[in-house]
Structure formats: C-alpha cells, structure tokens
Amino acid sequence: MPRVSMKQSKIDAAKKSAPNVPGYTCPSIDYAQEIIDQIANRGDKWAVKQADVIREVLEYVRESNDELRSSSRYWYDKYKDAA
C-alpha cells in the first residue's frame, strides 16, 4: 500500500470539508437572456428598457462567476504549495 505524504493528507482532508463549487453557469445565463430577448422583441418599449438592464445584470453575474472561479483556483494552488 503506497504511503501518502503529510502534505497530500492535509490537502485530502481540506477537500473533504470544502463546500461545493458551483458548476459552469454561462449556459443558464445564456438561456435567461434568450427569454429576455423574446420578451423584449414583443415591441413594448418599456420591456426593451427592462431587458437591457437585466442583460447588464446577467453579464455582471457571468463576470463575477468567472472571477470567483479564478480566485478559487488561485487560492487552491497557493494552499497546495503551502500545505
């Protein structure tokens, strides 16, 4: 039976107690934007304005999710180096 290093043991223990990381959310955001486009294309000027605001919010969420994934990866790599 191969012996596990102390570093690997710490990493494995941390992984077991870590919260789940959300999956890739861009397809859900894209789907929501398609629905918004359908509503906005009905010709109501107010709906078009609201759709523009919602699209901006969804793009903010998309960018924030990407930053969160990058940050998570950064700190995971730093933890592995330090463990």
C-alpha distances in whole Angstrom, upper triangle without the diagonal:
4,6,9,13,16,18,15,15,19,19,17,19,22,22,21,25,27,30,30,31,34,34,37,40,42,43,44,46,48,49,50,52,54,55,57,58,60,61,63,64,66,69,69,69,68,65,64,64,62,59,60,58,56,54,54,52,50,49,49,46,45,45,43,40,40,40,38,35,36,35,32,31,32,31,27,27,29,26,23,25,26,23
4,6,10,13,14,12,13,16,17,15,18,20,20,20,23,25,28,28,30,33,33,35,38,41,41,43,45,46,47,49,51,52,53,55,57,58,60,61,62,65,67,67,67,66,63,62,62,60,58,58,56,54,52,52,50,48,47,47,44,42,42,41,38,37,37,35,32,33,33,30,28,29,28,24,24,26,23,20,22,23,20
4,6,9,12,10,10,14,15,14,16,18,19,19,22,23,27,28,29,32,33,35,38,41,42,43,45,46,48,49,51,52,54,55,57,58,60,61,63,65,67,67,67,65,63,62,62,59,57,57,56,53,52,52,50,47,47,46,43,42,42,40,37,37,36,34,32,32,31,28,27,28,26,23,22,24,21,18,20,20,17
4,7,8,6,7,10,11,10,12,15,15,16,18,20,23,24,25,29,29,32,35,37,39,40,41,43,45,46,48,49,51,52,54,55,57,58,60,62,64,64,64,62,59,59,58,56,54,54,52,50,49,48,46,44,43,42,40,38,38,36,34,33,33,30,28,28,28,25,23,24,22,19,19,20,17,15,16,17,13
4,5,5,6,9,10,10,12,14,15,17,19,20,24,25,26,29,30,32,35,38,39,40,42,44,45,46,48,50,51,52,54,56,57,58,60,62,64,64,64,62,59,59,58,56,54,53,52,50,48,47,45,44,43,41,39,38,37,36,33,32,32,30,27,27,26,24,22,22,21,18,17,18,15,12,13,14,11
4,5,5,6,9,10,11,12,14,15,17,18,22,24,25,29,30,32,35,38,40,40,41,44,45,46,48,50,51,52,54,56,57,57,60,62,64,63,63,61,59,58,57,55,53,53,51,49,48,47,44,43,42,41,38,37,37,35,33,32,31,29,27,27,25,23,22,22,19,17,17,16,14,12,13,12,8
4,5,5,6,9,10,11,12,14,16,16,20,22,22,26,27,29,32,35,37,37,38,41,42,43,44,47,48,49,51,53,54,54,56,59,61,60,60,58,56,55,54,52,50,49,48,46,44,43,41,40,39,37,35,34,33,31,29,28,27,25,23,23,22,19,18,18,16,13,13,13,10,8,9,9,5
4,5,5,6,9,10,10,12,14,15,19,20,20,24,25,27,30,33,34,35,37,39,40,41,43,45,46,47,49,51,52,53,55,57,59,59,58,57,54,54,53,51,49,48,47,44,43,42,40,38,38,36,34,33,32,31,28,27,27,25,22,22,21,19,17,18,16,13,13,14,11,8,11,11,8
4,5,5,6,9,10,11,13,14,18,19,21,25,26,28,31,34,36,36,38,40,41,42,44,46,47,48,50,52,53,54,56,58,60,60,59,57,55,54,54,51,50,49,48,45,44,44,41,39,39,38,35,34,34,32,29,29,28,26,24,24,23,20,19,20,18,15,15,16,13,11,13,13,9
4,5,5,6,9,10,11,12,16,18,19,23,25,27,30,33,35,35,36,38,40,40,42,44,45,46,48,50,51,52,54,56,58,58,57,55,53,52,52,49,48,47,45,43,42,41,39,37,37,35,33,32,32,29,27,27,26,23,22,22,20,17,17,18,15,12,13,13,10,9,11,10,7
4,5,5,6,9,10,10,14,15,16,20,21,24,27,29,31,32,33,35,37,37,39,41,42,43,45,47,48,49,51,53,55,55,54,52,50,49,49,46,45,44,42,40,39,38,36,34,34,32,30,29,28,26,24,24,23,20,19,19,18,15,14,15,12,9,11,11,8,7,10,10,7
4,5,5,6,9,10,13,14,16,20,21,23,26,29,31,31,33,35,36,37,39,41,42,43,45,47,48,49,51,53,55,55,55,53,50,50,49,47,45,45,43,41,40,39,37,35,35,33,31,30,30,28,25,25,25,22,20,21,20,16,16,17,15,12,14,15,12,10,14,14,11
4,5,5,7,9,12,14,16,20,22,25,27,30,32,32,33,36,37,38,40,42,43,43,46,47,48,49,52,54,56,55,55,53,50,50,49,47,45,45,43,41,40,40,37,35,35,34,31,31,30,28,26,26,25,22,21,22,20,17,17,19,16,13,15,16,12,12,15,14,11
4,5,5,6,10,12,14,17,20,22,25,28,30,30,31,33,35,35,37,39,40,41,43,45,45,46,49,51,53,52,52,50,47,47,46,44,42,42,40,38,37,36,34,32,32,30,28,27,27,24,22,23,22,19,18,19,17,14,14,15,12,10,13,13,10,10,14,13,10
4,6,5,8,10,11,15,16,19,22,25,27,27,28,31,32,32,34,36,37,38,40,42,43,44,46,48,51,50,50,48,45,45,44,42,40,40,38,36,35,35,32,30,30,29,26,25,25,23,21,21,21,17,16,17,16,13,13,15,13,10,13,14,11,11,15,15,12
4,6,8,10,13,16,18,21,23,27,28,28,29,32,33,33,36,38,38,39,42,43,44,45,47,49,52,51,51,49,46,46,46,43,41,42,40,37,37,36,34,32,32,31,28,27,28,25,23,23,23,20,19,21,19,16,17,19,16,14,16,18,14,14,18,18,15
4,7,9,12,16,18,21,23,27,28,28,29,32,33,33,35,37,38,38,41,43,43,44,47,49,51,50,50,47,45,45,44,41,40,40,38,36,36,35,32,31,31,29,26,27,27,24,22,23,23,19,18,20,19,15,17,18,16,14,17,17,14,15,19,18,15
4,7,9,12,15,18,20,23,25,24,26,29,29,30,32,34,35,35,38,40,40,41,44,45,48,47,46,44,42,42,41,38,37,37,35,32,32,32,29,27,27,26,23,23,23,20,18,19,19,15,14,17,15,11,13,15,13,11,14,15,13,14,17,17,15
4,6,9,12,16,17,21,22,21,23,26,26,26,29,31,31,32,35,36,36,38,40,42,44,43,43,41,38,39,38,35,34,34,32,29,29,29,26,24,25,23,20,20,21,18,16,18,17,14,13,16,15,11,14,16,14,13,17,18,15,17,20,20,19
4,6,9,12,14,18,19,18,20,23,23,23,26,28,28,29,32,33,34,35,38,40,42,41,41,39,36,36,36,33,31,32,30,27,27,27,24,22,23,22,18,18,19,17,14,16,16,13,12,15,15,11,13,16,15,13,17,19,17,18,21,22,20
4,6,9,11,14,16,16,17,20,21,21,23,26,26,27,29,31,32,33,35,37,39,39,39,37,34,34,34,31,29,29,28,25,24,24,21,19,20,19,15,15,16,14,11,12,13,10,8,12,12,9,11,14,13,12,15,17,16,17,21,21,21
4,7,8,11,13,12,14,16,17,18,20,22,23,23,26,27,28,29,32,34,36,35,35,34,31,31,30,28,26,26,25,22,21,21,19,16,17,16,13,12,14,12,9,11,13,10,9,13,13,11,13,16,16,15,18,20,20,21,24,25,24
4,6,9,10,10,12,14,15,16,18,20,21,23,24,26,27,28,30,33,35,35,35,33,30,30,30,28,25,26,25,22,21,21,19,16,17,17,14,12,14,13,10,11,14,12,10,13,15,13,14,17,18,17,19,22,21,22,25,26,26
4,6,7,9,10,12,13,14,16,18,19,20,22,24,25,26,28,30,32,33,33,31,28,28,28,26,23,23,23,20,18,19,17,14,14,15,12,10,12,12,8,9,12,11,9,12,15,14,14,17,19,18,20,23,23,23,26,28,28
4,6,5,6,9,10,11,13,15,16,17,19,21,22,23,25,27,29,29,29,28,25,24,24,22,19,20,19,16,15,16,14,11,11,12,9,7,11,11,8,9,13,12,11,14,16,15,17,20,21,20,23,25,25,26,29,30,30
4,5,5,6,9,10,10,12,14,15,16,18,20,21,22,25,27,27,27,26,23,22,23,21,18,18,18,15,13,14,13,10,9,12,9,6,10,11,9,9,13,13,12,15,17,17,18,21,22,22,24,27,27,28,30,32,33
4,5,5,6,9,10,11,13,14,15,17,19,20,21,23,26,26,27,26,23,22,23,21,18,19,19,16,14,16,15,12,12,15,12,10,13,15,12,13,17,17,16,18,21,20,21,24,26,25,27,30,30,31,33,35,35
4,5,5,6,9,10,11,12,14,16,17,18,20,22,25,25,25,24,21,21,21,19,16,17,17,14,13,15,14,10,12,14,11,10,14,14,12,14,17,17,16,19,21,21,22,25,26,26,28,30,31,32,34,36,36
4,5,5,6,9,10,11,12,14,15,16,18,21,23,23,23,22,18,18,18,16,13,14,14,11,9,11,10,6,8,11,8,7,11,12,11,13,16,16,16,19,21,21,22,24,26,26,28,30,31,32,34,36,36
4,5,5,6,9,10,10,13,14,15,16,19,21,22,22,22,18,17,18,17,13,14,15,12,10,12,12,9,10,13,11,10,13,15,14,15,18,19,18,20,23,23,24,26,28,28,30,32,33,34,36,38,39
4,5,5,6,9,10,11,13,14,15,18,20,21,22,21,18,17,19,17,13,15,16,13,11,15,14,11,12,15,14,13,16,18,16,18,21,21,21,23,26,25,26,29,31,31,32,35,35,36,39,40,41
4,5,5,6,9,10,11,12,14,16,19,19,19,18,15,15,16,13,11,13,13,9,9,12,11,8,11,14,12,12,15,17,16,18,20,21,21,24,25,25,27,29,31,31,33,35,36,37,39,41,41
4,5,5,6,9,10,10,12,15,16,17,17,17,13,12,14,12,8,10,11,8,6,10,11,8,10,13,12,12,15,17,16,18,20,21,22,24,26,26,28,30,32,32,34,36,37,38,40,42,42
4,5,5,6,9,10,11,13,15,16,17,17,14,13,15,14,10,12,14,12,10,14,14,12,13,16,16,15,18,20,19,21,24,24,24,27,29,29,30,33,34,35,36,39,39,40,43,44,45
4,5,5,6,9,10,11,14,15,16,16,12,12,15,13,10,12,14,11,11,14,15,12,15,18,17,17,20,21,21,22,25,26,26,29,30,31,32,34,36,36,38,40,41,42,44,46,46
4,5,5,6,9,10,12,12,13,12,9,9,11,9,6,9,10,8,8,12,12,11,13,16,16,16,19,20,20,22,24,25,26,28,30,31,32,34,36,36,38,40,41,42,44,46,46
4,5,5,6,9,11,12,13,13,10,8,11,11,7,9,12,10,9,13,14,13,14,17,18,17,20,22,22,23,26,27,28,30,32,32,34,36,37,38,40,42,43,44,46,48,48
4,6,5,7,10,11,13,14,10,10,13,12,10,12,15,13,13,16,17,16,18,21,21,20,23,25,25,26,29,30,30,32,34,35,36,38,40,41,42,44,45,46,49,50,51
4,5,6,8,9,11,11,7,8,11,10,8,11,13,12,12,16,16,16,18,21,20,21,24,25,25,27,30,30,31,33,35,36,37,39,41,41,43,45,46,47,50,51,51
4,5,6,7,8,8,5,5,8,8,6,9,11,11,11,14,16,15,17,20,20,21,23,25,25,27,29,30,31,33,35,36,37,39,41,42,43,45,46,48,50,51,52
4,5,8,9,11,8,7,11,12,10,12,15,14,14,17,19,18,19,22,23,23,25,28,28,29,32,33,34,35,37,38,39,41,43,44,46,47,49,50,52,53,54
4,6,9,10,8,9,12,13,11,14,17,16,16,20,21,21,22,25,25,26,28,30,30,32,34,35,36,38,40,41,42,44,46,46,48,50,51,52,55,56,57
4,6,9,8,8,11,12,12,14,16,17,17,20,22,22,23,26,27,27,29,31,32,33,35,37,38,39,41,42,44,45,47,48,50,51,53,54,56,57,58
4,5,5,6,9,10,11,13,15,15,16,19,20,21,23,25,26,27,29,30,31,33,35,36,37,39,40,42,43,45,46,48,49,51,52,54,56,57,58
4,5,5,6,9,10,11,13,14,15,17,19,20,21,23,25,26,27,29,30,32,34,35,36,38,39,41,43,44,45,47,48,50,51,53,55,56,57
4,5,5,6,9,10,11,12,14,16,17,18,20,22,23,24,26,27,29,31,32,33,35,37,38,39,41,42,44,45,47,48,49,51,53,54,55
4,5,5,6,9,10,10,12,14,15,16,18,20,21,22,24,25,26,28,30,31,33,34,36,37,39,40,42,43,45,46,47,49,51,52,53
4,5,5,6,9,10,10,13,14,15,16,19,20,21,23,24,26,27,29,30,32,33,35,36,38,39,41,42,44,45,46,48,50,51,52
4,5,5,7,9,10,11,13,15,16,17,19,20,22,23,25,26,28,29,31,32,33,35,37,38,39,41,43,44,45,47,49,50,51
4,5,5,6,9,10,11,12,14,16,17,18,20,21,23,25,26,27,29,31,31,33,35,36,37,39,41,42,43,45,47,48,49
4,5,5,6,9,10,10,12,14,15,16,18,20,21,23,24,25,27,29,30,31,33,34,36,37,39,40,42,43,45,46,47
4,5,5,6,9,10,11,13,14,15,17,18,20,21,23,24,26,27,29,30,32,33,35,36,38,39,40,42,44,45,46
4,5,5,6,9,10,11,13,14,16,17,19,20,21,23,25,26,27,29,31,32,33,35,36,37,39,41,42,43,44
4,5,5,6,9,10,11,12,14,15,16,18,20,21,23,24,25,27,29,30,31,33,35,36,37,39,41,42,42
4,5,5,6,9,10,10,12,14,15,17,18,20,21,23,24,26,27,29,30,31,33,35,36,38,39,41,42
4,5,5,6,9,10,11,12,14,15,17,18,20,21,22,24,26,27,28,30,32,33,34,36,38,39,40
4,5,5,6,9,10,10,12,14,15,16,18,20,21,22,24,25,27,28,30,31,32,34,36,37,38
4,5,5,6,9,10,10,12,14,15,17,18,20,21,23,24,26,27,29,30,31,33,35,36,37
4,5,5,6,8,10,11,12,14,15,17,18,20,21,23,24,26,27,29,30,32,33,35,36
4,5,5,6,9,10,10,12,14,15,16,18,20,21,22,24,26,27,28,30,32,33,34
4,6,5,6,9,10,10,12,14,15,16,18,20,21,22,24,25,26,28,30,31,32
4,5,5,6,9,10,11,13,14,15,17,18,20,21,23,25,26,27,29,30,31
4,5,5,6,9,10,11,12,14,15,16,18,20,21,23,24,26,27,29,30
4,5,5,6,9,10,10,12,14,15,16,18,20,21,22,24,26,27,28
4,5,5,6,9,10,10,12,14,15,16,18,20,21,22,24,26,26
4,5,5,6,9,10,11,12,14,15,17,18,20,21,23,24,26
4,5,5,6,8,10,10,12,14,15,16,18,20,21,22,24
4,5,5,6,9,10,11,12,14,15,16,18,20,21,22
4,5,5,6,9,10,10,12,14,15,16,18,20,21
4,5,5,6,9,10,11,12,14,15,17,18,20
4,5,5,6,8,10,11,12,14,15,16,18
4,5,5,6,9,10,10,12,14,15,16
4,6,5,6,9,10,11,12,14,15
4,6,5,6,9,10,11,12,14
4,5,5,6,8,10,10,12
4,5,5,6,9,10,10
4,5,5,6,9,10
4,5,5,6,9
4,5,5,6
4,5,5
4,6
4
